[in-house]
């Protein structure tokens, strides 16, 4: 029989989309989130067409697009702001959707949170899973507050440092790629109408995307700096120092940042469970199973695709083992391709001048291949 009662661990983008997709197909869904508060946080996010397609399938796209900024091309610029080229971006979600939209991550998460509650999902905050006991037809879960529950399926959507992944014995752990990212939300200059990336400067690259009518998401890709700088309140002075040497609109955005601007700084990590993401009736999806450098802007899209497809297959007519095997057959090659190409781009950024390096080709080929259904 298809599953009916499902526990989703983690209330981020992946877990929220999964809850919606399952509830819309008639499943009884419970969500546990380790944070005691559940609302949108974070900086900007780039949503490619296939991510927009997933959001449309769970009914939240219209709300997200009310504040997001859709666009259909990317500009490549030199460090001084001079134009290198314009690249139309493929419509990975189909011709009826924008190829890309920039959004404030908190706007996206707020829309998902509201929809999850509206669909009758039971949401429990401030706890996670402490123990899993599997039987042929169910999973008994002991939560970190001592309560228990029985489910047909447990899905860990609890991020790159997933506790669920460890509980089911998957040994993979995230590893540093060798680059870090500074991120800020800033005022959007009037001329900013699409994503732009600046090459040839003192760091790996700088860029930005418009994310609302009056805001943009700006970032700087750098080497891994001291770990003490990692966190949501990195010193603005460090970003100013590291970002010196980039002109054009990016330079003006940096110069205009207020002294109290929140600067997020993270080492970029990669993770890939190359094999089945499940053991029995428990599996991991999204960043808990695969995480890649943000160089193709497909991280969120891959997570949302996981969620929508998994809900479709496990609530269909097939037995769970067959449904999960079918899920892996469709997801593993697609996710592997995105991850490998993202890591290749990262290597080319870290080691400029690599023979045969052609970032524009890899990005275009990757997005072109993703126009096929997930």
C-alpha positions in Angstrom: 0.0 0.0 0.0 1.1 3.6 -0.6 2.1 5.5 2.5 -0.4 7.6 4.4 1.2 8.9 7.6 4.5 10.7 7.1 6.9 12.4 9.4 9.0 15.2 7.9 12.1 16.2 9.8 13.2 19.8 9.1 11.0 22.8 8.2 13.2 24.6 5.7 12.5 24.9 2.0 12.8 21.1 1.2 10.7 20.0 4.2 8.0 22.6 3.6 7.6 21.8 -0.1 7.5 18.1 0.8 4.8 18.7 3.5 2.7 20.6 1.0 3.1 18.0 -1.8 2.2 15.2 0.5 -0.8 16.9 2.1 -2.2 17.8 -1.3 -2.1 14.1 -2.2 -4.1 13.1 0.9 -1.3 12.1 3.3 -1.4 12.8 7.0 1.7 14.8 7.6 3.6 15.8 10.7 6.5 18.2 10.6 9.1 18.6 13.4 11.6 21.5 13.3 14.4 21.8 15.8 14.2 25.6 16.0 11.6 26.9 18.5 10.6 29.5 16.0 9.6 28.9 12.5 9.6 31.8 10.0 11.6 33.0 7.1 15.2 34.0 7.7 18.2 34.5 5.5 19.4 36.5 2.6 18.6 36.3 -1.1 17.9 33.2 -3.2 18.0 32.6 -6.9 15.1 30.4 -8.1 15.6 28.9 -11.5 12.6 27.9 -13.6 12.5 24.3 -12.3 12.3 25.7 -8.8 9.4 27.9 -9.9 7.7 24.9 -11.4 7.9 23.1 -8.1 6.5 26.0 -6.2 3.7 26.3 -8.7 2.9 22.6 -8.2 2.4 23.1 -4.4 0.4 26.3 -4.9 2.7 29.1 -3.6 4.3 30.5 -6.7 1.9 33.4 -7.1 2.5 34.6 -3.6 6.3 34.3 -4.1 6.3 36.2 -7.4 4.3 39.1 -5.9 7.6 40.3 -4.4 10.2 38.4 -6.4 11.9 39.7 -9.5 11.8 37.5 -12.6 14.4 37.8 -15.3 15.6 35.8 -18.3 19.3 36.6 -18.7 22.6 36.9 -16.9 25.3 39.5 -17.6 28.9 38.8 -17.2 31.1 41.8 -16.4 34.8 42.6 -15.9 35.9 43.7 -12.4 35.6 47.3 -13.4 32.0 46.8 -14.5 32.6 46.6 -18.2 30.3 44.3 -20.0 31.7 40.9 -21.2 28.5 39.4 -22.6 24.8 38.7 -22.0 23.6 35.1 -21.6 19.9 34.2 -22.1 19.1 31.6 -19.5 17.2 28.4 -20.4 13.6 28.0 -19.2 14.2 25.0 -17.1 10.6 25.1 -15.8 9.0 25.3 -19.2 8.3 28.2 -21.6 5.4 29.6 -19.5 7.6 30.4 -16.5 10.4 32.9 -16.1 13.8 31.3 -16.5 14.9 32.8 -13.2 13.6 34.8 -10.3 15.5 36.5 -7.5 13.7 36.4 -4.1 14.2 37.3 -0.5 14.7 33.9 1.2 12.5 35.0 4.1 9.6 35.9 1.7 9.8 32.4 0.2 9.9 30.6 3.6 7.1 32.8 5.0 4.9 31.8 2.0 5.8 28.1 2.6 5.1 28.2 6.4 1.7 29.8 5.9 0.7 27.3 3.3 1.9 24.3 5.4 -0.3 25.4 8.3 -3.2 26.1 6.0 -3.0 22.5 4.6 -3.5 21.0 8.1 0.0 19.8 8.6 0.8 19.2 12.3 3.8 21.4 13.1 5.9 20.8 16.2 8.7 23.1 17.0 11.8 22.9 19.3 12.4 19.2 18.9 13.8 16.6 16.5 14.2 12.8 16.2 16.3 11.0 18.9 15.7 7.4 17.9 14.3 5.4 15.0 13.0 1.8 15.3 12.0 0.2 12.1 9.6 -2.6 11.5 8.4 -4.2 8.2 5.3 -1.9 8.0 6.2 1.2 10.1 8.8 3.3 11.9 8.5 4.0 15.6 10.1 7.4 16.4 11.2 8.7 19.8 11.6 12.5 19.7 14.1 14.5 21.7 11.4 15.6 24.1 10.6 12.0 25.0 7.3 11.8 23.0 6.8 9.0 20.4 5.0 8.4 17.2 4.4 5.7 14.5 4.7 6.5 10.8 4.6 4.8 7.5 7.5 6.9 6.3 10.1 9.2 7.8 11.9 11.8 5.6 14.9 13.7 6.8 15.0 17.2 5.2 17.2 18.5 8.0 20.0 20.0 6.0 23.6 19.4 5.2 24.4 18.4 8.8 21.4 16.0 8.9 20.9 14.1 12.1 18.6 11.8 10.2 21.4 10.8 7.8 23.5 9.7 10.8 20.6 7.9 12.5 20.2 5.6 9.5 23.9 4.9 9.1 24.8 6.9 6.0 28.4 7.9 6.6 28.8 10.9 4.3 29.7 14.3 5.8 30.0 17.7 4.2 33.4 18.8 3.2 34.8 22.3 2.5 35.1 23.1 -1.2 37.9 25.6 -0.7 35.9 28.8 -1.2 33.7 31.0 1.0 30.9 33.4 0.4 30.0 36.8 1.8 26.3 37.7 1.4 24.3 40.8 2.1 20.8 42.2 1.4 21.2 45.8 0.1 19.2 48.6 -1.6 18.6 47.7 -5.2 20.0 50.3 -7.7 17.5 51.4 -10.4 19.6 49.9 -13.2 19.7 46.4 -11.7 17.3 44.3 -13.8 18.9 40.8 -13.7 21.7 38.8 -12.2 25.2 39.9 -13.0 28.6 38.3 -12.2 31.9 40.1 -12.1 35.1 38.2 -13.2 38.8 39.0 -13.1 39.0 40.9 -9.8 41.0 40.2 -6.7 38.7 37.4 -5.5 37.0 34.5 -7.2 34.1 36.6 -8.3 31.4 39.0 -7.2 27.8 39.3 -8.1 24.2 40.2 -7.3 20.6 39.6 -8.1 17.5 41.7 -7.7 15.2 40.1 -5.1 12.4 42.5 -4.6 11.2 45.9 -5.9 13.7 47.7 -3.6 16.3 45.1 -2.5 19.1 43.1 -4.0 21.2 40.2 -2.9 24.9 40.8 -3.3 27.7 38.3 -2.7 31.5 37.9 -2.9 33.1 34.5 -3.5 36.5 34.4 -1.7 39.0 31.9 -0.4 38.3 30.3 3.0 39.1 32.9 5.6 39.6 32.4 9.3 36.8 30.3 10.8 36.1 32.9 13.4 34.6 35.1 10.7 31.9 32.4 9.9 28.4 33.4 10.9 25.5 35.8 10.3 27.3 38.8 11.7 30.7 39.0 10.0 32.4 42.4 10.1 31.4 44.7 7.4 34.9 46.0 7.3 36.2 42.6 6.2 33.7 42.5 3.3 34.7 46.1 2.3 38.4 45.1 2.3 37.9 41.9 0.4 35.5 43.5 -2.1 37.8 46.4 -2.9 38.7 46.2 -6.6 35.2 45.6 -8.0 33.6 48.6 -9.7 30.4 49.2 -11.6 27.1 48.6 -9.9 28.6 46.0 -7.5 31.1 48.6 -6.2 28.3 51.1 -5.7 26.2 48.6 -3.8 29.2 47.8 -1.5 29.9 51.5 -0.9 26.3 52.2 0.0 26.0 49.5 2.7 24.9 51.0 6.1 27.3 50.4 9.0 24.8 48.0 10.7 24.3 45.8 7.6 24.1 42.1 8.4 27.0 40.3 6.6 26.7 36.5 6.4 29.9 34.7 5.8 30.1 30.9 5.2 32.6 28.3 4.0 31.0 26.6 1.1 30.6 22.8 1.5 29.7 19.9 -0.7 28.0 16.6 0.1 26.7 13.7 -2.0 25.2 10.4 -0.9 26.2 8.5 -4.0 23.8 5.5 -3.6 20.4 5.0 -2.0 19.3 7.8 0.2 17.1 5.5 2.3 17.3 2.6 4.7 14.0 0.8 5.0 11.2 3.4 5.6 13.5 6.3 6.4 15.3 8.4 3.8 17.0 11.8 3.4 16.4 14.4 0.7 17.5 17.9 -0.2 20.7 19.1 1.3 20.7 16.2 3.7 21.5 14.0 0.6 23.2 16.4 -1.7 24.7 19.9 -1.4 26.8 21.8 -3.9 28.5 25.1 -4.4 26.0 27.8 -5.6 27.7 28.4 -8.9 24.8 27.2 -11.1 22.1 28.4 -8.6 20.4 24.9 -8.7 20.7 24.0 -5.0 17.1 25.0 -4.0 15.7 23.7 -7.3 17.2 20.2 -6.7 15.8 20.2 -3.2 12.3 21.1 -4.4 12.4 18.6 -7.2 13.2 15.9 -4.6 10.2 16.9 -2.6 7.7 17.0 -5.4 8.7 13.8 -7.0 9.0 11.9 -3.7 5.4 12.9 -2.7 4.1 11.8 -6.1 5.8 8.4 -6.0 5.1 7.4 -2.4 1.4 8.3 -2.5 0.9 6.5 -5.8 -0.2 2.9 -6.2 3.2 1.2 -5.8 4.6 -0.5 -2.7 7.1 1.7 -0.8 10.2 -0.2 -1.8 9.4 0.1 -5.5 8.5 3.7 -5.1 11.7 4.6 -3.4 13.8 2.6 -5.9 12.0 4.6 -8.7 12.7 7.8 -6.9 16.4 7.1 -6.8 16.5 6.0 -10.4 15.2 9.4 -11.4 17.0 11.6 -9.0 20.5 10.2 -8.7 21.7 10.9 -12.2 20.2 14.4 -12.3 21.6 15.5 -8.9 25.0 13.9 -9.7 25.3 15.9 -12.9 24.5 19.2 -11.2 26.9 18.5 -8.3 29.8 17.4 -10.5 29.4 20.4 -12.8 29.2 22.8 -9.8 32.3 21.3 -8.3 34.1 21.6 -11.7 33.2 25.3 -11.8 34.5 25.7 -8.3 37.8 24.1 -9.2 38.1 26.5 -12.2 37.4 29.5 -9.9 40.0 28.3 -7.4 42.6 27.5 -10.1 42.2 30.1 -12.8 43.9 29.4 -16.1 43.0 25.7 -15.9 43.4 24.3 -19.5 40.0 23.8 -21.1 38.1 25.8 -18.5 34.9 27.1 -20.0 32.4 28.1 -17.3 29.8 29.6 -19.6 29.6 26.3 -21.6 29.3 24.2 -18.5 26.6 26.5 -17.0 24.6 26.5 -20.3 24.9 22.8 -20.9 23.8 22.1 -17.3 20.7 24.3 -17.5 19.8 23.0 -21.0 19.8 19.5 -19.7 17.5 20.4 -16.8 14.8 21.5 -19.2 13.8 17.8 -19.3 11.3 16.8 -16.7 12.7 15.9 -13.3 
